[in-house]
Amino acid sequence: ITLRLDGLTPTTRMLDPQAIAQAAQEWSASHGYKEAVGLTDTTRRYLQTTIANARAGRITLQDVAAKLEPAFGPRRAQTIAITEYTRAASQATAINQKMLKDFGIEMTRVWDSNNDRRECMVCGAMHGKTEAEWGERFPDGPPAHTRCRCAVTLELAK
């Protein structure tokens, strides 16, 4: 999670990074993955655990795809891994934003595309824009589509 805190005055109350990580991991473990169509309950639980482990830094995105490959085949496993990892990362940022707000620090989410030759037109158009510009269409932030590799960062609200 990237924060832009230019001009923020120090506070005596501190955010607990462990609490942020725990909240993000709990979201990953409880997320229903209903967007990944055609999953059995067993496969859905396996996906929940795998993505939670990835978000906790226990395994890499490549490890997620490798773990999913026997159930889905290489292409679909990679698609699910990229899309759901992006979704989990976006939710972790939203959780962080809420925790900061609870401390009286108002932040806004900013769309951050990979800005490379694989970037799609949808994500390229949103790069660098605040949630005021994309929040109605994508209230949860990325992913905007399957295999979306975008992220959101936080910056101090103006």
C-alpha distance (Angstrom), angle and dihedral (degrees) to the residues before:
residue distance angle dihedral
I1 . . .
T2 3.77 . .
L3 3.80 120.8 .
R4 3.78 126.8 -167.3
L5 3.80 105.7 -157.0
D6 3.80 102.8 167.9
G7 3.78 109.6 161.6
L8 3.79 95.9 10.2
T9 3.78 113.7 141.5
P10 3.81 117.3 -135.2
T11 3.76 117.2 -98.1
T12 3.77 130.5 -155.2
R13 3.79 90.4 -136.7
M14 3.78 110.4 81.0
L15 3.76 130.6 -158.7
D16 3.76 114.8 -124.0
P17 3.83 108.6 -128.4
Q18 3.80 88.2 -160.6
A19 3.81 90.4 58.2
I20 3.82 90.7 50.2
A21 3.81 91.5 49.3
Q22 3.80 91.4 46.5
A23 3.81 92.8 50.5
A24 3.82 91.2 49.2
Q25 3.78 91.7 48.2
E26 3.82 91.0 49.5
W27 3.80 89.6 52.2
S28 3.82 90.9 50.9
A29 3.79 91.6 48.8
S30 3.81 93.5 48.9
H31 3.82 100.4 38.5
G32 3.81 110.2 116.1
Y33 3.83 97.8 -141.2
K34 3.80 88.0 -145.0
E35 3.81 88.6 154.5
A36 3.81 89.7 67.6
V37 3.80 94.2 79.4
G38 3.78 121.8 -147.8
L39 3.80 100.0 26.2
T40 3.77 121.7 147.1
D41 3.80 117.1 -135.9
T42 3.81 90.4 -105.7
T43 3.80 92.4 51.3
R44 3.81 91.0 45.1
R45 3.83 91.3 53.8
Y46 3.81 89.9 47.5
L47 3.81 89.9 51.6
Q48 3.84 90.8 48.7
T49 3.79 91.7 52.9
T50 3.79 93.9 43.6
I51 3.83 94.8 50.7
A52 3.83 91.1 44.1
N53 3.81 89.1 53.9
A54 3.79 90.9 48.4
R55 3.83 92.4 50.2
A56 3.81 89.3 48.6
G57 3.80 88.8 56.3
R58 3.78 94.2 -113.7
I59 3.80 94.6 119.0
T60 3.81 135.8 16.2
L61 3.78 129.5 -116.3
Q62 3.81 88.0 -105.2
D63 3.82 88.8 54.1
V64 3.82 89.4 52.7
A65 3.81 91.4 53.3
A66 3.82 91.1 46.5
K67 3.82 91.6 50.6
L68 3.81 91.5 49.6
E69 3.80 96.2 43.9
P70 3.84 97.7 85.4
A71 3.81 90.4 55.1
F72 3.81 98.7 40.5
G73 3.78 110.4 17.6
P74 3.82 123.4 -111.1
R75 3.83 101.3 -71.8
R76 3.83 97.9 44.6
A77 3.82 91.4 41.7
Q78 3.80 90.4 54.7
T79 3.83 91.4 45.5
I80 3.81 92.3 51.4
A81 3.81 92.5 44.2
I82 3.82 94.1 51.2
T83 3.80 95.4 42.2
E84 3.80 97.4 45.0
Y85 3.81 94.1 41.6
T86 3.82 88.1 53.1
R87 3.82 90.3 49.0
A88 3.82 92.2 49.2
A89 3.81 92.0 48.4
S90 3.80 90.6 49.8
Q91 3.80 90.8 50.8
A92 3.81 91.1 48.8
T93 3.81 88.4 56.6
A94 3.82 91.2 48.2
I95 3.81 89.7 51.0
N96 3.80 89.9 50.2
Q97 3.82 90.0 49.2
K98 3.80 90.9 53.2
M99 3.81 92.9 48.0
L100 3.79 90.7 50.2
K101 3.81 89.4 49.9
D102 3.81 88.7 53.0
F103 3.81 86.1 58.9
G104 3.79 91.4 50.2
I105 3.80 95.5 -102.0
E106 3.80 110.7 129.2
M107 3.79 112.2 -152.2
T108 3.79 132.4 176.2
R109 3.78 126.6 -148.3
V110 3.80 118.1 -120.1
W111 3.82 122.1 -160.0
D112 3.78 112.3 -121.6
S113 3.80 116.8 -168.9
N114 3.78 121.7 -171.5
N115 3.81 87.5 -110.4
D116 3.81 92.3 -146.7
R117 3.81 136.3 122.5
R118 3.85 91.3 -86.0
E119 3.80 91.7 57.9
C120 3.81 115.1 117.4
M121 3.80 124.8 -132.2
V122 3.82 92.7 -109.5
C123 3.80 94.6 55.4
G124 3.79 94.5 37.4
A125 3.80 89.9 57.2
M126 3.82 91.2 52.4
H127 3.81 97.5 46.8
G128 3.79 110.3 126.4
K129 3.80 94.4 4.7
T130 3.80 122.6 128.7
E131 3.77 125.4 -121.2
A132 3.82 88.6 -101.7
E133 3.82 85.7 72.3
W134 3.83 100.0 42.3
G135 3.80 104.8 17.9
E136 3.80 96.8 95.8
R137 3.81 92.9 52.6
F138 3.82 96.0 37.9
P139 3.83 106.8 20.9
D140 3.81 92.4 171.7
G141 3.80 93.7 45.0
P142 3.80 120.9 -132.2
P143 2.93 141.0 39.0
A144 3.79 95.9 70.6
H145 3.82 90.2 175.1
T146 3.79 140.4 -10.0
R147 3.81 114.0 -57.4
C148 3.83 89.9 19.6
R149 3.80 109.5 160.4
C150 3.81 97.2 -172.3
A151 3.78 126.7 122.5
V152 3.76 138.0 -168.2
T153 3.77 125.6 -124.8
L154 3.77 128.0 -164.2
E155 3.77 126.5 -121.8
L156 3.77 130.8 177.7
A157 3.80 110.0 -87.3
K158 3.76 114.3 -116.3
